[in-house]
C-alpha cells in the first residue's frame, strides 16, 4: 500500500482509497483526565509535504509520527481570495490543540499526540505532534443548523433553521477536478452511497439535489465494502459534534456545522486526524459568525484575525477546565 502523501482539494492529505481493519476501540465512555499540554522542543526537521495551510514534517527518529505546522495562509472561494495573516498559524494550532485535548478526555480516537515547540523560530508555537496516517479521501460534515451549501442543495429548508437531528454528509476529497483519472465538473462533490447497486453517486454540492441526476457513479471509492467503518466514522463524528456543541453552549455560542477528516495509522487504527480550527466550523454568537464566514464575505484581514484570536482564547477555556 502506498503511504506517500498526496495533495487533495488544495490541501494536504495522505490518501488510501479503501481502508483496512481498524480493530476495536471505545467511544463515548466515561471521560478520563487530560494530561498537561507539554510544549516539547524540536529542531532540524525533514519536510515531507506542504499544502495551502499546513506543512508536514517527519518526526526525528520515528516513521510513525509526524509534525504538523499550521501556516499563516488563508483562502476562500477555491483560492479566488488568498491572503497571509501574520500569526494565524499559531492561532490555528492553539484552537486545534485545545479542541483535541478536550476530545482526548472523552476517549475519541485521535491522531493528535501533543503540542511541540519550534526551535528554529522560538517565538512560534504553531506545531503539534501526530501519528502518521493514511488519510481516507473523504470530508465528513456534520450539521445541526441549515447553512452554507446545505441550503443550496435543499432550498426548501430555511437558512438558519435548526435541523430535527444531526445530519452527516460525505464529500469526496479531490484535486484539480479529477478522481482516479476521471474528469469531474467540480472538486469535493457530494457522495451518496447506493446500497442496492454497491456504487457511490456523485452530485454537485451547490445545486438543488432534487433537480440533479448524479454526474458520475463510482464502482471504486473510499470505504467500499466497509459499511461498518463508515458507520463508526458517523458515530465518532456525531459524538465529537455533541461534545463541542455542549462546550460552546457554555459560552453562549451556537455550533452550526463542522468538517472532519479521518485516517488510518500505519497499524491500521482509525483516527480522527488533520486539524479542527476556526476554518473547520461555522460558529455563531448572538447570530454573528465568529468563524471564517466573514472572511469569505470580504471581511478585512484585521477583522478576520480578531475573530481567530477570540476563538483561540475561547477554546482555551476547554482545557482550563480539564486541568482544574
N, C-alpha and C positions, 0 to 999 in steps of 0.2 A: 504493500500500500504506500502511496506517495504521502510523505509527511511534510512536503515542501510547502512554502507559503504562496498564496495566490491572491491577487487583487480582486475584490468583488464590490460592485456598486460604489466605486470611488473610495472605498476604504479597505482596510486590510483584514483578511481572514485567512484561515487555513482550511481548505475545503475538502471534505470527504463526501462524495455523492451519496453513499449509503453507509449508515452507521454500523455498529457492531454490538456484541453482547455487552451490556453495561453493568451487569451484576445487580446486587441488591443494596439499597440504602434506605434510611429512614427520612421521611418528610413530615414536618409539622409535629414532631414530638416535643416534649417539654423543652423550653429554651435552656441553653447552657450558658454559663457566664462567659462573656467575651474576654479575650486576652487584651493586654495593653497593645497599643499601636506603635510598635518599635520602628524607628527610622534607622535602618541599617545603612552602612555606607558602602558604595560601590564605585570603583574606579574605572579602569580601562574596560571597554565593552566592545563586542563584535556585533555590528548591525546585521540583523537577519533580513529585515524588510521594512518598508516605510509606506504609509498610506497618507490620506489627506490630513487626518487628525491625530495619528499615532505613529510612533516608531517602536519596533520590537527588536530587542537585543537578546543574544544568548547569555544566559546567566553563567558566570565563570565556574567551571568545574562540574556542571550538570547539564545533561542533554534533556532532562525532563522539566526544566524550569526556564522561564523567560522573564525579561524585564520589559514592562510596558511603560512607555513615556508618552504622555499627552502633549500635544503641540499647541501652539497659540493660534493655529488656524481655525477659521470658522467659515462655513459656506451655506448657501441656501439655493433652492431652485435648480438642483442638479449642477451646481457650480456657476450658475449665472451671476450670483453675488458671492464674492470671496474676499475675505479680509484677514488681517492678523491683529489680534488683540493681545497686547503685552500682558503676561500673567495669566492668560486664560488656561494654559496647560496646568498650572498649579491649582487653580480653582476647580478645574475638571477632576484632577486627581483627588483633591480634598473631598469633593462630593462623592466620587466613586468609592473611595476608601471608607468614608462614613457609612454609605449605604451597604457596602459589602460586609462591614463588621457587624452591622445590625443583622443582616441576613445570616451571618455565621452563628449568631447567638440563637437563631431559630433552626439550626441544623439544615439549612439549604445547601446542597452540594455546589461548591464554588471552585472555580479555577484560582481565584484570588487567594494569595497567601498573606502578604503583609506589605506595609509601606517601606520604602527604602530611600536613601539619600544619595544625591548625585555629588560625588567628589569633584567632578570636572567643573561643575558650576555650583559652588557651595551655597548660593542663595536660591537655588531652585529645588523645590521638593515636588517634582512632577513625575515621580517614578513609583511603580509598585511591582511586586514580585508575584508571578502567577505560574500555574502549571501550564506547560506547553500542550496545546490542544490541536486536534484536527477538527476544524470548525465545520459544523453542519451548515450547508448552504441555504439557511432559512433565516428570515427575520420574523420573529414571533411578536405579535402585537396584541396586547390585552386592553380592552376598552370598558370603561364604566360610563363615560359621557360621549354622546354623539358629537364628534369634532373631526376636522380635517377631511381626509379622503373618504372616511366612512359616510359622511353626508353626501359626497358626490356619488357614491355607489347606491345610496339609499335616500334619494331626495324627498321621500315621503316622511322621513324622520326629521323632526325639528332640530336644528342645530342647538347644541347645548342641553338637549334632553338627556335625562338620566335613563340609561338602558335598564330593562327589567332584570337582567342578570349580566354577569361578566361575559364578554364575548372575546374569544381567542381566534385570531386570524393568522394565517401563514402566508408569507410572501417569499418568492424565490429570489435568492440573492444572486444577482447577475452583474456583469460589467460590459460596457460597450455594446449593449443591446444584443448580447449573444448568450446562448446556453448550449454547451456541448457542441459547438459548431453551427447551431441553428440561429438564424436571424430572428430578432424579436422587435416588435414595434415600440417597446418601452422597457426600461430596466425595472427590476423588482416587481414583477406582476403578481397579482393576487392568485393564490392557489386554492383550488377546491378538489378534494380527494373524492373520486368516484369509486365507491366500494364495489359497485356492480360490474365495472369493467376493469378494475385494478389500475386505472390510469389517473393522472392528475390533469385537470383542466386549468388553463391559464386565461386570466381576464385582465383587461385594462383596469387599473386601480382607481382611475379618476373619471370614470364614466358610469352612468346608472347600470347596475348589474342586470336589471330586468330587460334592458334594451340591447344586451350583448349576447353574442354566442362566443364560446371560447375561441380565441385566435390560434390556440395550439393545444394539443393533447400529448402529454408525455407518457411514454411507457417506462422510462427510467428516470428516477427522480429521488431526491433526498428522502430517507426513511421508507423507501419502497420495501414492502414485505415485512415491515416492522411496526404494525399498528400499536403494539404495547409501548414502544419507545415514544411514539407520537402522543399517546395518552399520558405518559409520565411527564413529557415536556409541558403538556397542557396543565397537568396537576401542579407542577412546580410553579409555572407561570402565574396561575391563579393564586397560589399560596403567597408568592412574592408580592403580587399586587395587593392582597389583603393586608399583609404586614406593613407595606409602605403607606397604603391608604390610611390605616389606623394611626400611624405615626404622624402623617401630615394633618390629619384631623385635629390632633392635639395642638397644632399651631394654626388652626382655623384655615387650613388650605384644602383645596379640592384637587385630588389626583384624577385627571380625566382619562389618560391612557399612557402607555409606555411601550417601548420596543426592547426586546431581549434577543440575545444570541447565545447559542449553546455549542459545546464542542465535546469531543471525546479525548480523554487523556491518552498518552501512549500506552496506558494499561487498560484502555477501553472503558473507562469510567465516565459516565455522563456528568458534565459540569456546566453550570451557568457561567458563561465566560464574557470576554470583551469588557465593556465598561457600562456603568449606569451613572450618567451625569446629567447636566441640565439640558443637553441636547437629546436626551433619551425619552423625555416625557412631555406631557402637557400638564402644567401645574398652575392653578389659579388661586388667587386670594381676593375676596370681595369682587369676583368677576374679572379681575385683571390678571393677565398672564405674567408669571414670573420666569418663564422658560424661554426657549429660542423663538417663540412665535413673533414677538415684537421685532426681532432682527429680520425674520422672513418678510415682515411687512414694512421694512425700511427704517427701523429704529437706528439711531446713531450708535457708533461703537462705544461711546461713553455710557449711554443708557444700557446697552447690552452688557457691558462689564459690570455695571451696578447691579443688575439682576443676577448675574452669575456669582457675584460676590455675596449678595444677600442669601441666595440658595445654599452656597457653600457654608455660610455661617449658620443657617438654619439646620442643615443636616448635621452639623457638629453637635447639636442637642441630642441626636440619636445616640451618639457614642458617649456623651457626657453622662447620660442616664445609666448606660451599661456599666460604667466604671464606678458608680456610686456604691 
